[in-house]
């Protein structure tokens, strides 16, 4: 049985969490992305996996939008943008709550949870590879049924997946998603680690959005045991380049159904890239956030954290002007396919160069690729 086409699968793992027979597992394909595999012998044909897959949900009504940043400088510098997730997490933790997010386990990203503020650093900052969700959604449900306050943060598709798995609303659950550029391949990151000769080193910390050279020119930084840290900015680092040029992304990211203003989350976070153009006095290189309030619950907690942040109202049109990923999916899926073809036999750097070479062969290849994609969807 096929749950959905590979082109549509986001790897959210909702099917794994909802399966009563526990016959679905997430397995890696040749590009390094996780997809569901069904053990047909154990499958009871209940159809729950297909029922919850790719169901589009979103809120309705007017969205309030704010530009803001954490008043705690250290937290703000550790965060990818303005540090608002850190403020939200502390608000939940002080109520004996639980915060779910993504941490790096070596060079792998995985969803996990924390119950004390001392562990908050594990969840701060963007992780530019797809996280392994595992049975996280079921763990969220366990805490909710215990009456604990729970904050779950994930990609828009992961937040939508959790909402579908739970199958009912919980007053003690805060759903937080973010403006997502796309999800990159863990296998490409593993190859990158080998190419920069760190595969045999103990990497103690990874920051995909280090602000040493500023928020607008962020770096990929790794603290390596026994040697100086590795750091290159977004213009120099080959992994960041493959990500920012949309080459190492998952196929479903190119037709994402969750790129809307109205979402199923309570809050949507993102970078306020246009800060200095919109507000003359917001020119620091420490990072700024945008917050879209999607629900009454989101509005209530935003009121609770106002004392800890600096904020201003901002028009959604201004957010979209400087951060189009809110509404627009990545482009040039053809180049993505070329990159994954080349990178299996070449370095990441050389694969990027080969993809960027224009010419007659590429133009002809793109035309045939478009025809093939149309035929495959029939």
N, C-alpha and C positions, 0 to 999 in steps of 0.2 A: 504494500500500500504506500502511496506517495501522499504526504501531507499537503505539500504545495510545491510549485515549481522552484527550482534552485534560484532562478532570477528574483523571485519574490521573497525568499526566505531571508530574514534578518538575523537569524541565529539567536533569537531572544530567549529560547529554551522554555517558553511557556508550555509547549507540548510535553517536555520531560517532566515538568513539575505537576502537570495535571493528570498524567497517565496512571490509572488505577492499577494496571498490571505491571508497572515499572519496566516496560519492555522497550523504552526509547532511550537512546544515549546520543550524546553529541560527539561526532567524529570529524576529524580534520580532513579537508580535501587537499589536493595538490597545491593550491594557492595558500594554504595555511588557515582557512576559515572553518569554523565549526558548523556542521549541518546535522539534522536529526537522522538517526538510523534506527529502523524498527526491527526488533527480533520477531519475525513472523510467527515463530512457534509459540511465543508467549502472548501475542496479541489476541485480545478478546473481541476485537472489532466493535468496540463501544462508540467510536467516532468522536470522542471528546477532543482529540488532538486537532482534527480537521475543523471542528466547531469553533474553537477559539482562535484559530490561525488567521492572521491578517484581517481581523475585524477592525474597521476604522471607527474610532471613537474620538469625540472632541467636545469641549464645553461650548457654551453659547453665551452671548451677551457681551457687554462692553468690557474691555480689558484696560486696567490701569497700568501705566508703565512709569518706571522710575530709573534714573541714573543714580548710582550710589557707590559708596566704598566703605570698607571697614575702618574704623578710627584707630584700631590697633595696627600700627605700622608693621610689626614683625609678621603678624598673620597675613596681612595684605601682600607682603613680599613673598611669602611662601605659597600664596595662592596664584592661580593662573591669571585672574583679572582683578576684581576689586575686593575679594575676600568675603563675599556675602555668604557663601556656603558655610564657612567657619562660624560666622555669627549665628546662623540658623541652627547649626549642629549643637553649639553650646546652649542655646535656648532649650532644645529638646533634652539634652543630657542633664541639665540642672533639674528637670522634672522626673529624674530616674528613668529617662527614656533610652531608646536604642537608635543608633544612626547607622544606616546601611550605605555603603559607597564602595569604591574600588581602591584596592591597594596593589602595590607591586610586590610580588613574591619572587625575588630574584629578577629575572627578565620577563616574567609572566604576569599578566594582569588578572585579578580575580575579585569577584564581589565578596564582601565580607561585612562584618558589623563591629561596632565599638559600643562600650557602655560607660566609658569614663573619658574625661576631657584630655587626660594624659596620652591617650592613643589617637587623638584627633589628627596629628601630623601625618599618620599613615594614609588618610583619605584626602589630604589637601592636594591640589594641583591636578591638571588634566593628565589622563593616561591615553596616549595616542595609539593604543592598540586595543582590539576588542577584548573585553573582559569575559572570563569564564563564569557564567552565572551559577552553574550547578543547580542545587536545590534551594537557592536563596529565597525564592518566592514562598516556598512552604515554611521556611524559617521565619519570614516576616509574619505569616499568618499565625504561627505559634505564639509569637510575642504579642500580637494584636489580641488574640483570644485570652491572653493572660492579663489584659487591661493595660499593657505598657504603651506609652507614647512612642511612636515609631516614625522616623524620617527615612524615606527611601529615595536615594538619588541615583539616576541612571540616564542613559540615552532615552530619547523620546520613545523608541520602539520597546525598550526594556520597561519603562514606566507603564506603557500601554499594556504590555504583557502581564505585568504584576496585577494590574487592575482587572484583567480578564480572568486570571487564575483565581483571584479572591472571590469573584462572582457576587460580591456585595460591598456596600460602602461601609467604611469604618470611620467613626468620628476621631479616633485616636491615631489615624494615619495621615502623614503629610507627604504628598508626592511632589518631588522636585525633579524636573528635567532641565535640559539646557539647549541652547542653540548649537546644533551639532553640524560640523563640517562634513563628517563621514567617519567610518570605522576602518582602520588600517589593519593589515594582515600581521598577526603575531609571527608567522614564519618569515616574513620580510624583516621583521625586527631581529629575529634570531640570526638571519644571514648577515644583517648589518653588524651585529655584535662580533661575528667571526671576521668580517672584513676589516674592522678596526682593531682586531687582535685582542679582544677582551674576553674571548670565550672561556679561557682557563683562569680568569681572574674572579675574585669575589667582589661583586658590585653591591655596595652597601645602600646606595640611594640613587634613584633616577628621577630627574626633573625634566619633563618634556617642555616646560615653559619657564626656564630659569630667567630671572630678570637682571642678571649681571650687567648686560648691555642695554637694559631697559625693556619695558613692556612691549613696545612697538617693534623691537628687534630681539625677540626672545631667543634663547639658546636651548640646546639639549645638553644637559649636564649629568654626569655620573660620578659619584664618589667611589673610588676603587681602592680596596684595601692594599696597603703597601706601596702606593704610588700616588702621584699627583692626580687630581680629578681630571676627567675628560670633559671638555666643553667646546662646542662650536655653535655659532649662531645660525639662525634660520637661513641665511644666505649661503652658508658654507657646509652645513651638515647634510649628508646625502639622504639620511632617513627622513628628516624634516622636509627636504625638497621633494622626495617621492610622495609624501603626504600632501603637502601644500599644492602640488601640481596634479592632485587627484589620481595618481598612478597606482597607489597601493591599496585602494579602497575596495570594499565589498561591493558586489554587483548591485545588490538591492539599494545601496545608497544613492545610485544614479536615478532612481525613480521612487524616492522616499515618500510615503503617504502621510508622514507626520510633520511635514514642513508647512505648518499653518500658524496663524497668530493664536487662534483658539485651540487649546489642547486639553487633554484629560487630566493633566497635572494640576496641582494647586499653585505652584510657582514655576516660572521658566526663567532660568538665569542665562547670562551671556556676557560677552565682551562689549563694552561701549566704545568701539573703535573711533567714533567721531567725536570724542569728548572735547578735544581742544578746538574743534571747528564749531561745535554747538555752544559750549560754555567757555568764555575767554579765560576764566580763572582755573580751568581744569586741564593743566598741561603737564602734570607730574608724570614721570615714567614708572610709577609704582603700580599702575593698573586701575581701571574703572570697570564697573559692572552695570548691566541693565537687569531689571527685574520686572517681569510681566506677571501681574496678579491675576490668576485664572479663576479663583473661587473665593467664597466668603472665608473659608478656612485659611487660605493664603493671605487674605487681607488682614485677618486677626493676628497671625504671627508676624506679619510685616509691621503692624502697629507695635507689637511687643519688642521688636529689635530696633526700632527707630532711635532709641536712646544710645545705641552703640554704633550707629552709622551716620554718615553724611549723605544726604539724598536731595534730589531735585526731580520734579516732574519732567517727563520728556515725551515728545510725540512719537508714536509707533513708526510713523513714516520716516523719522530721523534715524531710528534704530535700523530699519530695513535699508536705508540709504547707505549705511556704513557697515552693515553686517547682513548681507543678502542671504546667508545660510538659514536665516529664520524662515524664508519662504522658497528659496531656490535650491534645487539639488545640484550636485557637482555635474560638470559637463564633460564631454569627450570620453565616453565609455570605450570607444574604439582604442584610444591610446592606452587606457588601462589594460585592455586585453593584450595589446602588444607588449606592454611592460612585463606582465606576468609570463608571457611567452619567452621574452629575451632573458629575464632575470634567472631562469632555471639553468642557463648556460653562461651567463655573464655576471659581472659585478653590478651592484645597484647603480653605481655612477655611470658605467658604460651603458647600462640598459636605459637610463634616463636620456643619455645622449642619443642613442639609437632611435628612441621613440620620438624625440624632438626633431629628428631629421625629416624635413619635408621633401616632397618630390612627387613625381608621377606615380611611382609604385604605391606610395601611401594614399594618394588620392583614389587610385583604382581600388586599393584594398578597403578603403573606407566605404566606397559604394557597394562592393560585394558584401561587406560586413552588415550594412544596413538592410540589404535584401535578405540575408541569412537570418537576422534578428526578427524580421517581419514574418518569415516563413515559420520560424520556431514558435512564435506566439499563437499561430493558428491552431 
